[in-house]
Every structure is written in C-alpha cells, then in structure tokens.
Amino acid sequence: MTTRMARRLGQRSIARQVRNVGFMSADYRAAFGKNPEAPNKAPYQKATLEYLEKFDCQSWFKDPVQTVINGEIVQGGTQVPTVDAFFRENGAMIHGDSEVLAKLKAHLASIDTSVHDYRTQARAIEDRFTSTEFGPELIANQSLDFMKQDGFTEIEEWVQACTVERNLNDALLGDEMAGTITIGREPSFVGCVSNFSNFLDLSRKTLRSIELGIPVVVLSRSNTTQHMYRWFLRLISLMKEHGIPTSMATYASLDVPSQRDLISSSVGSPMYFTGSRDVAAKLKEVCPKLFSSTVGPNTMVITEPMNEKVYDAIRISSTIENAGQCTHVRHLVAPQVTLDEVAKVYDNVNLIDSTVDAIKNGFRPDGMLKGHPTTVTSTDGYTAHKTAPAAFRVGTEFPPDTIQEKWREAFLDVTSAASPEQVKSKEFLDGLAKWLVRNGPITLAVNGDMDVAKHLFEKTSMTNYTIGTLDKPGLTVSARPQENEAFGEFPARPTLTQYTKFPVLVPSSTPSYNSQYTETYLAQKAVKPLPTDLLNKVRDAATNASTKGFITTIYTFLVDACGPRPNTVHRHARTAVTGWQRPPLDGSLSVLRVEKDTSLDALLVHMTPFIATNAAPCLHISCNPANAKCAEFVKSLQGVSVAIEENFDASALETAPYNVQNPEYDGQPATGGAPVLGPFLALFFPLGHVKCLNTNDTKFVEYWVGSEKWLRTV
C-alpha cells in the first residue's frame, strides 16, 4: 500500500467517526432528499381571500400588540401606533413600562428547561400552520402588514425546507444524547424580519428552538410588527392545545431602550436577527451571541449588450415584492448602458392596486403597488422613471461603498462598461471582485460568459451565485434551500464580526449556533494522530486536552465536509454545486491578529482550519511581541506567513487583507467552549452554492467542480 493510499484510508476512517450537523458534513448531506410534494395553491388562495374579505381593519387597533408572558397578556405601558411596510398607520402597540420589563426579566430567569424534546408537539403545530387550517391566515396578515403579494411561495418553501431542518435538529439532539455536544438552553431572542417572517422567524428561529427545549422571546418591531404578533398569539393557543408549556414562548412589546436592557440582562442568551447592518451593529453591543443575517447590494453582471429577456430578468430582480426581497438586485454591471435603456427595463412594470389584487389575479414577480414610496431627491443623482415607482443612475465607476440599501424602494445603480471586452477584462473583473468583497452582497447573477462567472466566483465570497445566458438569464432573487441551494445573508467579510458572532446559513439547525462540544468528547479526540507534522505540532502545543481534541475535531470535520458536491443526487429544479470554499484567490490574506492577552490555545484553534486545508497560503499571523508565548510559537513555524509587530500594519501587505480576526477561545463551557463547527468555520471560509437554470446539467457540474476555489483538506 502506498503512503498516499494509506493517508486516504486514514482520512475516510476519521470521517466516519464524525458526528456533526455542520454545513456539508455527512449528517448535513443526509438531511436532504426527503422533501414532501409542494402543496396545491388553489385552496390557500381561496381561503386567504375569504379571510381578507372578512378582516376588520379596526381589529389591530382594538386588540393592540402587547407583552405576553406564560400565555397571558401583561398590562401596563404606553400606547403607540404601528405602521405597515410603507409606514402607514395600521394598528396600535403598547410598549411595556418598567414593571412589565421587570416581569419579563424575572420570567426569563425562572423558565424550566429540564424537558429537552418537544419535537412531536412542535411539528404537529407547524404542520397546522403550513396547512390550509392556518396557512391562509398567515398569508393574509402578512399581505396586510408587509404588503406581500406572494405569501404562498413562502409556505411552499417552508413545507419543504423545514423537513431538512427537522432532520438536522434530530441529528443535533442525537449528538447531545450521545454525549458529543451540549445544546445551550438559555432563552433565545428572535428579531423578526418583515419579509419571510413565517418561515425564517416562526419556523427556523422559534419552532426549531422550542422543539429542542429552548425558550424563545419574540421582540416587537418598529414597523410591520402586527403580522408577527398575530402568528405569536396563534402559536400560544396551539401550544396550549398540544401540551407545550406556554413559558417556552414570550412576546416582549418594548421600546428599543427597554429591549436593549432586557437582552443585556439575559447573560448567555443568543439572539437570531434578520435585518439591516446598522441595527445588527447596535444589537451586537448588548448581545455577544448575536447571530445575524444582513443584506447587501446584490449584483447582476451582463457580459454582452442587453436584450428583452435580460430586461425582464433585471426588472423582476429589482422590483420583486416591491423591492422587499433580501436578494433583490441593487447593482447592475453591463456594457454600453444608457439611461434610456435602463428606463426601458421598467417600462413594463405591472402596477397593481392592492395585494388583494395580486392574490386574486395571480402573482407577477415584477408587480408593484401603486403609490409605492420610491423617493428621489434633486441631489442624489438618480432619475425617476416616468410611470413606474423606480429610480436609477448610470455611471462608469462602481457605486460608492456607502451605497444605501433603499429597502422597499426600487433603486438601481448601473456600472456601464465601455464594451463587452471591458466587462470580460481581468482588470475590470478584479476591480468588481474587490468591490463585491468589500460590500458583501448575498447573491451574484452572471448572464453571458461562463468564464466571467468563474473569475468572479474565485475572487469573491458570496453564498449564492446564479449563472444564466442571454437567452435564459438568471435572477438574483432565487434560491431553493430545500434542494441544497444553501445561502446566507452574510455581512461583508472585512467587518463581519461587527455584526454577528457567526454567519447564519439556510438551511441549518438554529440551536446548533449556541451548542458546544463536551469536554469528555474532546478529551477522547485529543490523542488521535493527524496527517501532517504541522498539524501535530499545532495540536501538541495546546495547553489542555479539550483544545487538543477540538483541533482534531476541526480536522476530522473538514475531511468529512470539504469538496464540491452537486445537488443532482436528489430531486432538483436546477443544477447546483455546493460546498465550502477558500477565501478569494486574489492574493489577499486572512489575518489572525494576536494581541498581548490572546491565549496560545485561541491562536492554535484559529490556525487549524487553514493549515488543515488548501487555504493555508491565505493565512497571515500578526503577533504582538509582548505576547511572549505566542510569539515564540509562531517564530518556530515553517511555511506560514508571520509578522512580529506591536500593531498590525496592513500597509505592509501586498494587498488589503480579506479579513482580520482577533482569536477568541478559552475552551471553557461558561464562555462558549468549543463551538459546533459549521457556524464556527464560516468565520474563516466562504460557503454556499453556484447554480444554473437547467436540471441535471452534467457539463455545468463538470465545469464548476474543477474550480480551484473549493476548500479541500491536506
């Protein structure tokens, strides 16, 4: 047997020992392929219209949003108006006073979490929410509050994607029962998103937590808070019916200062938030365990002069749900674009009177409500369309890094290249790639030249890449997580940890983000041999058995999870290749900055993902000489980029760093211990999928699995 064969057999043996629900592990991959059929839309449509016809517009004033503890409304506070997605008053809310806040704090400190398994009850409740019993109610309330035109597609995705996430939760709980991990059961705060709240908030954040015995606290919002509150009340009634203690779900109707007080007083509690980066940064100040999903300027690239089909793709991507979908396009790159041509994109926008019309007559993805508030000022450089509620500006440069999201407003920035040849040039694409890394869109669509798409894929780090043609263009607004088109709303990499503890991926097990390996499990892994001298050197330098075991566990997880994998092994609508990726292949470095108080164990843990993979050339360690222990160790390393310097000097690098991280890890359970690896490794590496619009496209798979970007173990 050759040395290489022995090593491969050893890797396979190690991989079989791994139990982990992290992205692309064996347990993760096994969660797919069992999706139920999508429900029939017609009965939902009929029942939703009946609900809307009977809806009393005064009901949300008469029954205001209030704090709910143990299934009971708690009185006391100041009444304020609630507003819909277009900031029109649509009801009332009572912000709890200091006594209500004190009751919330006392309640959260006293919840009994001794029962760890409510899966049967929670899933029975969820099935009723997604059925025609309560699904139409959810769709209708969302259309009234968020002005959503197509709530049914969310139900369809929910029905199928929740199957995957239930499977992941099953595996996570199984790992806990086996003594591999512990699941944190501190009360989890839920910061709701206005769009997709039924799936993202009610299913992913709330029910997936409750079913594993984790209490949740749903927070009120400054806008579009009514439809979340209504699903919360329905949830409480169903919990009573199905035998889940109502202490497991709390609604906190509070002003922002009181919310911050409640969160900061709940030491150890995680929070799951979907929204803007500005709000995420504020929340991170009071919640170290914030797991946030934030938006960025999604981008579409056209490599040739545009045609009518491309116009349609741009219009749909720009206007879908009144620019209310997190993946709507904000930035277009194309050759020789004029203002008149962009205006033509919006000429065929479908203007509708109300969301009721959209539900009754059939959803059109480019439908926009009349009176949609797209506001153009005389100084911002945008041109308002003559009839559609849309605005755009065209220039030869990429937009400023301060580009505003313009949530629920159809704004489009266009970078017009001089020619198709310029769009395809290395200089232009490298500049665009750096802009994309700095600004952190969720998704990139490239229509035209596949080599352009590959160039951008290899030099950026989005989670969602869609590749189309001029005849069959791809949108920015499409991902099917139930078919392993995994995606995440990651903050821009250079500043990621300002907004989140770990990036959040869909699909995944929400409770896994606040879970950690047990010391007993890690101690068992501490003496397992690793395949390279450098890995063994790093592992052996650790100061305790838990850290040694964690380093081994990182490697074994990567052996199991690395490499590109097509989704074609299961039922799928589009061909996708999914996997972990290296940081951008543009010469930029991932910097670990070691300060005076950084522990050696923290440095070793953060080094391991790089030296265990083909991402090793991306690693750079900047070490303060005052940290004698770490400085002595890094000086002894061979083949690793190291600088001993009092302060990190980015100017000494040939190119701006991809990111800079201060390693934090002490292995103690009280401070987070050794986190489950999927979320933790997402701090360092891009991940997600690249897809085309065809089913079972073997040529597409062959082309993309050959990319050097995919992460692979040594």
C-alpha positions in Angstrom: 0.0 0.0 0.0 1.4 3.4 -0.9 1.7 6.3 1.6 -1.0 8.2 -0.3 -3.4 5.3 -0.2 -2.8 4.9 3.5 -3.4 8.5 4.1 -6.7 8.5 2.1 -7.9 5.4 4.0 -7.0 7.1 7.3 -9.0 10.2 6.3 -12.0 8.1 5.5 -11.7 6.3 8.8 -11.5 9.6 10.6 -14.5 11.0 8.7 -16.7 8.0 9.7 -16.0 9.0 13.4 -17.5 12.4 12.9 -21.0 13.3 14.2 -21.8 16.9 13.2 -24.7 18.8 11.6 -22.4 21.5 10.2 -22.6 22.5 6.6 -21.8 19.7 4.1 -21.0 17.1 6.8 -22.4 13.6 6.3 -25.3 14.3 8.7 -26.0 17.6 6.8 -26.0 15.9 3.4 -28.2 13.1 4.8 -30.9 15.7 5.7 -31.8 16.2 2.0 -33.7 14.2 -0.5 -36.9 13.5 1.5 -38.9 16.7 0.7 -42.7 16.4 0.5 -44.5 17.5 -2.6 -45.4 21.2 -2.7 -48.9 21.9 -1.6 -51.7 22.9 -4.0 -52.0 26.6 -4.2 -55.8 26.9 -5.0 -57.3 26.2 -1.6 -54.8 28.6 0.1 -55.7 31.3 -2.4 -59.4 30.8 -1.8 -59.2 30.8 2.0 -56.8 33.8 2.0 -59.2 35.9 0.0 -62.1 34.9 2.3 -60.0 35.9 5.4 -59.2 39.3 3.8 -62.8 39.9 2.8 -63.9 39.4 6.4 -61.0 41.3 8.0 -61.9 44.2 10.3 -59.4 47.0 9.7 -60.0 48.2 13.2 -59.1 44.9 14.8 -55.4 45.7 15.2 -56.4 49.0 16.9 -58.9 47.3 19.3 -56.5 44.4 20.1 -53.1 46.1 20.3 -49.7 44.4 20.3 -48.7 43.7 23.9 -46.3 41.7 26.0 -47.3 38.1 26.6 -45.8 36.0 29.5 -46.8 32.4 30.2 -49.6 32.7 27.6 -51.2 35.8 29.3 -51.2 39.4 28.2 -49.4 41.6 30.6 -50.9 45.1 31.1 -49.0 48.3 31.6 -47.2 50.8 29.4 -47.6 53.4 26.7 -49.7 53.0 23.6 -48.1 53.9 20.2 -49.2 53.4 16.7 -48.0 50.6 14.5 -47.2 51.1 10.8 -47.1 48.8 7.7 -44.2 48.4 5.3 -45.0 51.8 3.7 -45.2 53.4 7.1 -48.9 53.9 7.1 -50.6 53.5 10.5 -52.4 50.2 10.8 -52.9 49.5 14.4 -51.7 50.0 18.0 -49.0 48.6 20.2 -48.4 49.0 24.0 -44.7 49.4 24.9 -44.3 47.8 28.3 -43.3 50.0 31.2 -40.7 49.4 33.9 -42.9 46.9 35.7 -43.5 44.9 32.6 -39.8 44.9 31.9 -39.1 43.6 35.5 -41.7 40.8 35.0 -40.0 39.8 31.7 -36.6 39.6 33.4 -38.0 37.6 36.3 -39.8 35.2 33.9 -36.7 34.6 31.7 -34.7 33.7 34.8 -37.2 31.2 36.1 -38.1 29.1 33.0 -37.9 25.4 33.5 -35.8 23.9 30.6 -35.5 20.4 32.0 -37.5 18.9 29.1 -35.3 18.8 26.0 -37.7 17.2 23.5 -40.9 18.8 22.3 -40.5 17.6 18.7 -43.7 15.7 18.3 -45.8 18.6 19.6 -43.9 21.4 17.8 -44.1 19.6 14.5 -47.8 19.0 14.8 -48.2 22.7 15.4 -46.0 23.5 12.4 -48.0 21.2 10.2 -51.2 23.0 11.1 -49.5 26.4 10.4 -48.5 25.3 6.9 -51.8 23.6 6.1 -55.0 25.3 4.9 -56.1 25.5 8.5 -53.8 28.4 9.4 -51.6 29.0 6.4 -54.1 31.4 4.8 -54.3 33.4 8.0 -50.5 33.8 7.9 -50.5 34.8 4.2 -53.4 37.3 4.7 -51.9 39.0 7.8 -48.5 39.3 6.0 -50.2 40.8 3.0 -52.0 43.4 5.2 -48.9 44.4 7.2 -45.8 43.8 4.9 -47.9 44.3 1.7 -46.7 40.9 0.5 -48.1 39.8 -2.8 -47.0 36.2 -2.8 -47.2 34.6 0.6 -47.9 31.2 -0.8 -44.4 30.6 -2.2 -43.1 31.1 1.3 -45.4 28.4 2.6 -44.3 26.1 -0.2 -40.6 26.6 0.6 -41.4 26.3 4.3 -43.1 22.9 3.9 -40.1 21.5 2.1 -37.2 23.3 3.8 -38.5 22.6 7.3 -38.1 18.9 6.6 -34.4 19.4 6.1 -34.1 21.5 9.2 -36.1 19.0 11.3 -33.7 16.3 10.2 -30.7 18.5 11.2 -32.3 19.1 14.6 -32.9 15.3 15.0 -29.2 14.7 14.4 -28.2 17.6 16.8 -30.3 16.2 19.6 -29.0 12.7 18.9 -25.4 14.1 19.3 -26.4 15.6 22.6 -27.9 12.3 23.8 -24.7 10.6 22.8 -22.6 12.9 24.9 -20.9 14.6 21.9 -22.4 18.1 22.4 -24.4 20.2 24.8 -27.2 22.5 23.4 -27.4 25.9 25.1 -30.9 26.4 26.5 -30.7 30.0 27.6 -33.8 31.9 26.4 -33.2 32.8 22.7 -34.3 36.2 21.4 -35.9 36.4 18.0 -35.6 39.6 16.0 -38.1 39.2 13.2 -37.7 40.1 9.6 -40.6 41.8 7.8 -40.5 39.6 4.7 -40.4 35.8 5.1 -41.2 36.0 8.8 -43.4 32.9 8.6 -40.6 30.6 7.6 -37.5 32.5 8.9 -38.9 33.5 12.2 -41.8 31.3 13.1 -40.3 28.1 11.7 -36.5 28.4 11.7 -35.9 30.6 14.8 -39.0 29.8 17.0 -40.3 26.3 16.4 -36.8 24.8 15.8 -35.7 26.2 19.2 -38.8 25.2 21.1 -38.8 21.7 19.9 -35.4 21.1 21.5 -36.5 22.7 24.8 -35.1 26.2 24.2 -37.4 29.1 25.3 -37.8 31.9 22.8 -38.5 35.6 23.3 -40.0 37.3 20.2 -39.3 41.1 20.1 -41.7 43.7 18.8 -40.6 45.8 15.8 -40.9 49.5 14.9 -42.7 48.6 11.7 -44.6 45.6 10.3 -44.9 44.1 13.7 -48.6 43.2 13.6 -48.4 40.0 11.5 -45.6 38.6 13.7 -47.7 39.3 16.8 -50.7 37.6 15.3 -48.7 34.4 14.5 -47.3 34.5 18.0 -50.8 34.6 19.5 -51.9 31.7 17.3 -48.7 29.8 18.4 -49.6 30.3 22.1 -53.1 28.9 21.5 -51.7 25.9 19.7 -49.0 25.3 22.4 -51.8 25.1 24.9 -53.7 22.7 22.8 -50.7 20.4 22.1 -49.2 20.4 25.6 -46.1 22.6 25.3 -45.7 24.9 28.4 -46.5 28.4 27.4 -43.5 29.6 29.4 -41.5 28.4 26.4 -42.7 31.4 24.2 -42.7 35.0 25.3 -43.5 38.2 23.4 -41.8 41.4 24.5 -43.5 44.5 23.4 -41.0 47.1 24.4 -39.3 50.3 23.1 -35.7 50.0 21.9 -34.0 51.1 25.1 -36.0 48.5 27.1 -35.3 45.8 24.6 -31.6 46.5 24.9 -31.9 46.4 28.7 -33.7 43.0 28.5 -31.2 41.5 26.1 -28.1 42.7 28.0 -29.5 41.4 31.3 -30.0 37.9 29.8 -26.4 36.8 30.2 -25.5 33.9 27.8 -28.7 34.3 25.7 -28.3 34.1 21.9 -30.3 36.3 19.6 -31.3 35.5 16.0 -31.8 38.6 13.9 -32.5 39.3 10.2 -32.3 42.9 9.1 -30.0 45.8 8.4 -26.4 46.0 9.3 -26.9 49.2 11.2 -29.4 47.5 13.6 -27.2 44.4 13.8 -24.2 46.5 15.0 -26.3 48.1 17.7 -27.6 44.7 18.8 -24.1 43.2 18.9 -23.2 45.9 21.6 -25.7 44.2 24.0 -25.7 40.6 22.8 -22.3 39.0 22.2 -24.1 35.9 21.0 -25.8 37.7 18.2 -26.4 35.6 15.1 -27.5 38.0 12.4 -28.4 37.8 8.7 -27.9 41.1 6.9 -28.5 42.4 3.4 -26.0 43.8 0.9 -26.1 45.3 -2.6 -26.9 42.3 -4.7 -25.4 42.4 -8.1 -26.1 41.2 -11.7 -23.5 41.1 -14.4 -24.4 41.1 -18.1 -21.4 40.4 -20.4 -23.0 41.3 -23.7 -25.4 44.0 -24.9 -28.8 43.5 -23.3 -31.9 42.1 -24.9 -35.6 41.9 -24.0 -35.1 38.7 -21.9 -32.3 40.4 -19.9 -34.6 43.4 -19.4 -37.2 41.1 -17.9 -34.6 39.5 -15.6 -33.4 42.8 -14.3 -36.9 44.2 -13.8 -38.1 41.1 -11.9 -34.9 41.0 -9.8 -35.2 44.8 -9.0 -39.0 45.0 -8.2 -40.0 41.7 -6.7 -42.2 42.2 -3.7 -41.8 46.0 -4.1 -38.0 45.6 -3.7 -38.7 43.8 -0.5 -36.9 40.5 -1.0 -33.5 40.3 0.6 -31.9 39.2 -2.7 -33.4 41.9 -5.0 -30.8 43.4 -7.3 -29.3 46.8 -6.3 -26.4 47.0 -8.7 -26.2 46.2 -12.4 -23.0 45.8 -14.5 -23.3 45.7 -18.3 -21.7 47.1 -21.4 -22.7 50.4 -23.0 -25.8 51.1 -20.9 -27.7 54.3 -21.3 -30.3 56.0 -19.2 -32.9 55.4 -21.9 -32.1 51.7 -21.9 -32.5 51.4 -18.1 -35.8 53.3 -18.4 -36.9 50.7 -20.9 -36.3 47.9 -18.2 -39.0 49.5 -16.1 -41.5 50.3 -18.8 -43.3 47.0 -18.4 -43.6 47.1 -14.6 -47.0 45.7 -13.7 -48.8 48.2 -11.5 -51.4 46.8 -9.2 -54.0 48.4 -6.9 -53.5 46.2 -3.8 -52.1 42.9 -2.5 -55.6 41.5 -2.7 -55.4 42.0 -6.5 -52.1 40.1 -6.6 -53.6 37.2 -4.5 -56.8 37.1 -6.6 -55.4 37.5 -10.1 -52.1 35.7 -9.7 -48.7 36.9 -8.5 -46.5 38.6 -11.0 -42.9 38.9 -9.7 -42.5 42.4 -11.3 -45.7 43.7 -9.8 -45.5 46.9 -7.8 -48.2 48.6 -5.8 -49.5 51.9 -7.0 -48.2 54.6 -4.7 -45.1 52.7 -3.8 -42.8 55.2 -2.0 -39.7 55.4 -4.2 -38.4 58.9 -3.3 -35.9 60.7 -5.5 -34.2 63.9 -4.4 -32.6 66.5 -6.6 -29.1 65.8 -5.2 -28.8 62.0 -5.2 -28.1 61.6 -8.9 -31.0 59.2 -9.5 -33.5 59.6 -12.3 -37.1 58.7 -11.5 -39.0 56.5 -14.1 -41.8 58.4 -15.7 -44.5 55.9 -14.7 -43.1 53.1 -12.5 -42.1 53.7 -8.9 -38.4 53.1 -9.7 -35.2 55.1 -9.9 -31.8 54.6 -11.4 -28.5 56.1 -12.1 -25.8 55.2 -14.6 -22.0 55.7 -14.3 -18.7 54.2 -15.4 -17.5 53.6 -11.9 -18.7 51.1 -9.3 -21.1 52.6 -6.7 -19.6 54.0 -3.5 -19.1 51.6 -0.6 -21.7 53.8 1.2 -24.4 52.7 -1.2 -27.7 52.6 0.7 -30.0 49.6 0.7 -33.2 51.5 -0.1 -35.4 48.8 1.5 -38.8 48.6 -0.3 -37.7 51.1 -2.8 -36.8 50.1 -6.4 -33.4 51.8 -6.9 -30.8 50.5 -9.3 -27.2 51.6 -9.7 -25.7 50.8 -13.0 -22.0 50.4 -13.9 -21.7 50.9 -17.6 -18.6 49.4 -19.1 -17.2 50.8 -22.4 -17.6 47.5 -24.2 -18.2 43.7 -23.7 -14.5 43.3 -23.9 -14.0 45.6 -20.9 -16.6 43.6 -18.9 -14.6 40.5 -19.6 -11.1 42.0 -19.0 -9.1 40.9 -16.0 -8.5 44.4 -14.7 -12.3 45.2 -14.7 -13.3 41.9 -13.1 -10.6 42.2 -10.4 -11.9 45.6 -9.5 -15.5 44.4 -9.4 -14.5 41.4 -7.3 -12.8 43.7 -4.7 -16.0 45.9 -4.6 -18.1 42.8 -4.1 -15.9 41.6 -1.2 -15.9 45.0 0.5 -19.7 45.4 0.2 -20.8 41.8 0.8 -23.9 41.1 -1.4 -25.9 38.0 -0.7 -26.1 37.0 -4.3 -24.4 37.5 -7.7 -26.0 36.6 -11.0 -23.9 36.5 -14.1 -25.6 36.2 -17.5 -23.4 35.5 -20.5 -19.8 34.4 -20.4 -19.3 31.4 -18.0 -15.6 32.2 -17.7 -16.5 35.7 -16.3 -18.7 34.0 -13.8 -15.9 31.6 -12.7 -13.4 34.5 -12.4 -15.8 36.4 -10.1 -16.6 33.2 -8.1 -13.0 32.5 -7.5 -12.2 36.1 -6.3 -15.3 36.8 -4.2 -17.2 35.2 -1.3 -21.0 35.4 -1.7 -23.2 32.4 -0.8 -25.4 32.4 -3.9 -24.2 32.5 -7.5 -26.6 32.1 -10.3 -25.3 31.6 -13.9 -27.5 32.2 -16.9 -27.3 33.1 -20.5 -28.6 35.9 -22.6 -31.4 33.6 -23.9 -32.2 32.2 -20.4 -30.9 34.8 -17.9 -30.7 34.1 -14.2 -32.2 36.2 -11.5 -30.6 37.4 -8.2 -33.7 36.6 -6.3 -33.9 32.9 -6.3 -32.6 30.1 -4.0 -34.2 26.8 -3.0 -32.6 25.8 0.2 -34.6 22.6 0.3 -32.7 21.4 -2.8 -29.3 22.2 -1.3 -29.1 25.7 -2.8 -27.7 26.8 0.5 -27.5 30.5 1.1 -26.8 33.0 3.8 -27.2 36.8 4.3 -23.6 37.3 5.5 -22.2 40.7 6.4 -19.2 41.9 4.4 -16.2 39.8 5.3 -13.8 42.6 6.3 -16.2 43.7 9.0 -18.2 40.5 9.6 -17.7 40.2 13.4 -19.0 43.7 14.0 -22.4 42.4 13.1 -22.6 38.7 14.1 -20.8 36.1 16.2 -21.1 33.5 13.4 -22.6 33.8 9.9 -26.0 32.2 9.5 -26.8 29.7 6.8 -30.1 28.4 5.4 -30.8 25.6 5.8 -29.1 24.8 9.1 -30.1 23.8 12.7 -30.8 27.0 14.6 -29.9 25.5 18.0 -26.5 24.5 16.7 -25.3 28.1 16.8 -25.4 28.0 20.6 -24.1 24.5 21.0 -20.7 23.2 22.0 -18.7 20.0 22.2 -18.5 18.3 25.6 -15.1 18.1 27.4 -15.5 14.3 27.6 -15.9 14.0 23.8 -13.0 16.3 23.1 -10.7 14.5 25.5 -11.3 11.3 23.6 -10.1 13.0 20.4 -7.0 14.6 22.0 -4.6 11.8 21.1 -5.8 10.9 17.6 -2.9 11.2 15.1 -3.1 13.9 12.4 -1.7 13.6 8.9 1.0 16.3 8.8 3.8 17.4 11.0 2.5 20.9 11.2 -1.0 19.8 12.3 0.5 17.6 15.0 2.9 20.4 16.1 -0.1 22.8 16.5 -2.2 20.2 18.3 0.6 19.2 20.6 1.2 22.9 21.6 -2.3 23.2 23.1 -2.4 23.6 26.9 -5.2 21.2 27.7 -6.9 18.0 26.4 -10.1 19.9 25.4 -8.2 22.2 23.0 -6.2 19.3 21.6 -9.4 17.4 21.0 -11.0 20.4 19.4 -8.2 20.8 16.9 -8.5 17.1 16.0 -12.3 17.6 15.6 -11.8 20.6 13.3 -9.6 18.4 11.0 -12.0 15.4 11.1 -14.9 17.7 10.3 -13.1 19.2 7.3 -12.2 15.8 5.9 -15.9 14.9 6.0 -17.3 18.2 4.7 -14.8 19.5 2.2 -15.1 19.3 -1.6 -17.7 20.4 -4.1 -20.9 18.3 -4.3 -23.7 18.6 -6.9 -27.3 18.5 -5.8 -28.2 16.2 -8.7 -28.3 13.1 -6.4 -31.7 14.3 -5.2 -34.8 15.8 -6.9 -34.0 19.3 -8.0 -35.3 22.0 -10.3 -31.9 23.5 -11.1 -28.4 22.1 -11.1 -26.2 23.4 -8.2 -22.7 22.7 -6.9 -22.4 23.4 -3.2 -19.6 23.4 -0.8 -17.0 25.1 1.4 -14.7 27.5 -0.4 -11.3 29.1 0.1 -11.0 32.8 0.7 -10.9 34.8 -2.6 -8.0 33.7 -4.8 -6.8 37.3 -5.3 -3.6 37.3 -3.2 -5.4 38.8 -0.1 -4.7 37.3 3.3 -6.8 36.2 6.2 -5.1 37.8 9.2 -5.1 36.4 12.7 -4.1 39.3 15.0 -2.5 38.1 18.2 -2.7 40.8 21.0 -0.9 40.8 24.3 -3.8 38.9 26.0 -4.6 36.4 23.2 -4.2 32.9 24.6 -2.0 30.4 22.7 -4.9 28.0 22.6 -7.0 30.6 20.8 -4.3 31.1 18.2 -3.9 27.4 17.6 -7.7 26.8 17.2 -7.9 29.6 14.7 -4.9 28.5 12.7 -6.1 24.9 12.3 -8.7 25.4 9.6 -6.1 27.0 7.4 -3.2 24.6 7.9 -5.6 21.6 7.5 -6.7 22.7 4.0 -5.6 24.3 0.8 -6.4 27.7 2.3 -3.0 27.6 4.1 -1.4 30.2 1.7 -4.2 32.7 2.7 -3.1 32.7 6.4 -1.1 35.5 7.9 -0.3 35.8 11.6 0.4 39.3 13.1 1.7 38.8 16.6 2.4 41.4 19.3 5.9 40.7 20.7 4.6 41.4 24.2 2.8 38.1 23.9 5.9 36.0 24.5 4.3 32.6 24.5 2.5 33.1 21.1 5.5 35.0 19.6 7.8 32.2 20.4 5.5 29.6 18.9 4.8 31.5 15.6 8.5 32.1 15.1 9.0 28.4 15.1 6.5 27.8 12.3 7.7 26.9 8.8 5.8 27.8 5.7 3.4 30.2 7.5 3.3 34.0 6.9 4.2 35.7 10.2 4.9 39.2 11.3 6.0 40.1 14.8 4.8 43.7 15.3 3.4 45.8 18.1 0.5 46.8 15.9 -0.9 45.2 12.8 0.3 47.0 9.7 -2.0 46.3 6.8 0.1 48.6 4.6 3.0 46.1 4.8 0.9 43.5 2.9 0.8 43.5 -0.9 -3.0 43.7 -1.0 -5.7 44.7 1.5 -6.5 41.7 3.9 -9.6 39.7 3.2 -10.4 40.0 6.9 -8.7 40.5 10.3 -9.7 38.4 13.3 -8.7 38.5 16.9 -8.7 34.9 18.1 -11.0 34.3 21.0 -11.2 30.8 22.6 -10.5 29.5 26.1 -12.2 26.2 25.9 -14.4 26.9 29.0 -18.1 25.9 28.7 -19.1 29.0 30.7 -17.8 31.3 27.9 -18.8 29.3 24.9 -16.5 26.3 25.0 -15.7 24.6 21.7 -18.4 25.7 19.3 -20.1 23.3 16.9 -18.0 23.5 13.7 -20.3 24.6 10.9 -21.0 28.1 12.2 -17.5 28.5 13.6 -15.7 27.7 10.4 -17.9 30.1 8.5 -15.9 32.8 10.2 -13.0 31.9 8.0 -14.3 30.4 4.8 -16.9 31.3 2.2 -19.6 28.7 1.6 -22.7 28.3 -0.5 -23.6 27.3 -4.0 -23.3 28.1 -7.7 -26.2 27.1 -9.9 -27.6 27.2 -13.4 -31.2 27.0 -14.6 -31.1 23.6 -16.1 -31.9 20.2 -14.5 -29.2 17.6 -14.2 -26.7 19.6 -16.2 -23.6 17.4 -16.2 -21.5 19.8 -18.2 -22.2 22.5 -15.7 -21.2 20.2 -12.8 -18.0 19.2 -14.6 -17.0 22.8 -15.3 -17.6 24.0 -11.7 -16.2 21.1 -9.7 -12.9 21.8 -11.4 -12.6 25.3 -9.8 -9.5 25.8 -7.5 -11.8 27.7 -5.2 -13.3 24.7 -3.4 -11.9 24.0 0.0 -10.0 20.7 0.3 -8.1 19.1 3.1 -4.4 18.4 3.1 
